[in-house]
């Protein structure tokens, strides 16, 4: 019985993803996405903790200031422990 339930949920998810993929981007709530600039806001830099990659930027407004959080890796592919709260 549980397998049938999981199968039906997988089919529903597939149908939803197929419907979303077939939509024209101009009909999205915020319009079509386009790149504002060819210059990235964040990019790998230096030899330190963000040398190999910068990923997943997210922006919020906090106390009237714009704050951007993102993930980064050094050239060894490590995320420093002090960034992980360890």
ZADO-1210 file (C-alpha; in nm, 4 decimals, padded with zeros to 6 digits):
<atoms>
<atom x="00.0000" y="00.0000" z="00.0000" code="UNK" pos="1"/>
<atom x="00.2815" y="00.2419" z="00.0903" code="UNK" pos="2"/>
<atom x="00.4579" y="00.1806" z="-00.2423" code="UNK" pos="3"/>
<atom x="00.1418" y="00.2741" z="-00.4333" code="UNK" pos="4"/>
<atom x="00.1170" y="00.5978" z="-00.2330" code="UNK" pos="5"/>
<atom x="00.4819" y="00.6825" z="-00.3093" code="UNK" pos="6"/>
<atom x="00.4333" y="00.5986" z="-00.6775" code="UNK" pos="7"/>
<atom x="00.1289" y="00.8272" z="-00.7022" code="UNK" pos="8"/>
<atom x="00.3213" y="01.1102" z="-00.5337" code="UNK" pos="9"/>
<atom x="00.6094" y="01.0639" z="-00.7781" code="UNK" pos="10"/>
<atom x="00.3662" y="01.0809" z="-01.0701" code="UNK" pos="11"/>
<atom x="00.2095" y="01.3997" z="-00.9315" code="UNK" pos="12"/>
<atom x="00.5520" y="01.5585" z="-00.8873" code="UNK" pos="13"/>
<atom x="00.6547" y="01.4597" z="-01.2396" code="UNK" pos="14"/>
<atom x="00.3321" y="01.6058" z="-01.3825" code="UNK" pos="15"/>
<atom x="00.3875" y="01.9310" z="-01.1924" code="UNK" pos="16"/>
<atom x="00.7479" y="01.9608" z="-01.3104" code="UNK" pos="17"/>
<atom x="00.6443" y="01.8854" z="-01.6680" code="UNK" pos="18"/>
<atom x="00.3742" y="02.1535" z="-01.6530" code="UNK" pos="19"/>
<atom x="00.6179" y="02.4097" z="-01.5123" code="UNK" pos="20"/>
<atom x="00.8829" y="02.3271" z="-01.7718" code="UNK" pos="21"/>
<atom x="00.6369" y="02.3720" z="-02.0574" code="UNK" pos="22"/>
<atom x="00.5289" y="02.7219" z="-01.9490" code="UNK" pos="23"/>
<atom x="00.6466" y="03.0225" z="-02.1437" code="UNK" pos="24"/>
<atom x="00.8766" y="03.2312" z="-01.9231" code="UNK" pos="25"/>
<atom x="00.6919" y="03.5489" z="-02.0256" code="UNK" pos="26"/>
<atom x="00.3891" y="03.4249" z="-01.8307" code="UNK" pos="27"/>
<atom x="00.5812" y="03.3874" z="-01.5030" code="UNK" pos="28"/>
<atom x="00.4604" y="03.6159" z="-01.2213" code="UNK" pos="29"/>
<atom x="00.7689" y="03.8400" z="-01.2412" code="UNK" pos="30"/>
<atom x="00.8146" y="03.8186" z="-01.6178" code="UNK" pos="31"/>
<atom x="01.1009" y="03.6639" z="-01.8071" code="UNK" pos="32"/>
<atom x="01.4415" y="03.6423" z="-01.6391" code="UNK" pos="33"/>
<atom x="01.7316" y="03.8194" z="-01.8036" code="UNK" pos="34"/>
<atom x="02.0895" y="03.8930" z="-01.7041" code="UNK" pos="35"/>
<atom x="02.1305" y="04.2558" z="-01.5997" code="UNK" pos="36"/>
<atom x="02.5076" y="04.2551" z="-01.6344" code="UNK" pos="37"/>
<atom x="02.7765" y="04.0197" z="-01.7619" code="UNK" pos="38"/>
<atom x="02.9801" y="04.1072" z="-01.4506" code="UNK" pos="39"/>
<atom x="02.8920" y="03.8719" z="-01.1628" code="UNK" pos="40"/>
<atom x="02.8105" y="04.0153" z="-00.8210" code="UNK" pos="41"/>
<atom x="03.0144" y="03.7447" z="-00.6495" code="UNK" pos="42"/>
<atom x="03.2940" y="03.5360" z="-00.7979" code="UNK" pos="43"/>
<atom x="03.5847" y="03.3249" z="-00.6724" code="UNK" pos="44"/>
<atom x="03.8722" y="03.5465" z="-00.5637" code="UNK" pos="45"/>
<atom x="04.2090" y="03.5424" z="-00.3917" code="UNK" pos="46"/>
<atom x="04.3765" y="03.2462" z="-00.2249" code="UNK" pos="47"/>
<atom x="04.1543" y="03.2226" z="00.0835" code="UNK" pos="48"/>
<atom x="03.8225" y="03.0710" z="00.1776" code="UNK" pos="49"/>
<atom x="03.6411" y="03.1823" z="-00.1403" code="UNK" pos="50"/>
<atom x="03.9198" y="03.1002" z="-00.3889" code="UNK" pos="51"/>
<atom x="03.7539" y="02.8056" z="-00.5659" code="UNK" pos="52"/>
<atom x="03.3897" y="02.9004" z="-00.5795" code="UNK" pos="53"/>
<atom x="03.1070" y="03.1158" z="-00.4551" code="UNK" pos="54"/>
<atom x="02.7550" y="02.9717" z="-00.4596" code="UNK" pos="55"/>
<atom x="02.3905" y="03.0201" z="-00.3653" code="UNK" pos="56"/>
<atom x="02.3709" y="03.3948" z="-00.3011" code="UNK" pos="57"/>
<atom x="02.0655" y="03.5096" z="-00.1106" code="UNK" pos="58"/>
<atom x="01.9729" y="03.8686" z="-00.0284" code="UNK" pos="59"/>
<atom x="01.7575" y="04.0089" z="00.2528" code="UNK" pos="60"/>
<atom x="01.6879" y="04.3522" z="00.3960" code="UNK" pos="61"/>
<atom x="01.7693" y="04.3720" z="00.7662" code="UNK" pos="62"/>
<atom x="01.7362" y="04.6913" z="00.9694" code="UNK" pos="63"/>
<atom x="01.7352" y="04.8977" z="00.6520" code="UNK" pos="64"/>
<atom x="02.0522" y="04.7391" z="00.5097" code="UNK" pos="65"/>
<atom x="02.0825" y="04.4937" z="00.2235" code="UNK" pos="66"/>
<atom x="02.2644" y="04.1788" z="00.3408" code="UNK" pos="67"/>
<atom x="02.3869" y="03.9045" z="00.1069" code="UNK" pos="68"/>
<atom x="02.4700" y="03.5569" z="00.2348" code="UNK" pos="69"/>
<atom x="02.6493" y="03.3007" z="00.0195" code="UNK" pos="70"/>
<atom x="02.8478" y="02.9794" z="00.0342" code="UNK" pos="71"/>
<atom x="03.2138" y="02.9613" z="-00.0694" code="UNK" pos="72"/>
<atom x="03.4922" y="02.7040" z="-00.0972" code="UNK" pos="73"/>
<atom x="03.8701" y="02.7188" z="-00.0943" code="UNK" pos="74"/>
<atom x="04.0826" y="02.5533" z="-00.3646" code="UNK" pos="75"/>
<atom x="04.0856" y="02.2281" z="-00.1693" code="UNK" pos="76"/>
<atom x="03.7049" y="02.2162" z="-00.1879" code="UNK" pos="77"/>
<atom x="03.6710" y="02.2798" z="00.1847" code="UNK" pos="78"/>
<atom x="03.4350" y="02.5111" z="00.3660" code="UNK" pos="79"/>
<atom x="03.6157" y="02.6550" z="00.6711" code="UNK" pos="80"/>
<atom x="03.4901" y="02.5163" z="01.0020" code="UNK" pos="81"/>
<atom x="03.4367" y="02.8649" z="01.1444" code="UNK" pos="82"/>
<atom x="03.1790" y="02.9254" z="00.8686" code="UNK" pos="83"/>
<atom x="02.9954" y="02.6055" z="00.9579" code="UNK" pos="84"/>
<atom x="02.9673" y="02.6854" z="01.3266" code="UNK" pos="85"/>
<atom x="03.1987" y="02.4019" z="01.4272" code="UNK" pos="86"/>
</atoms>
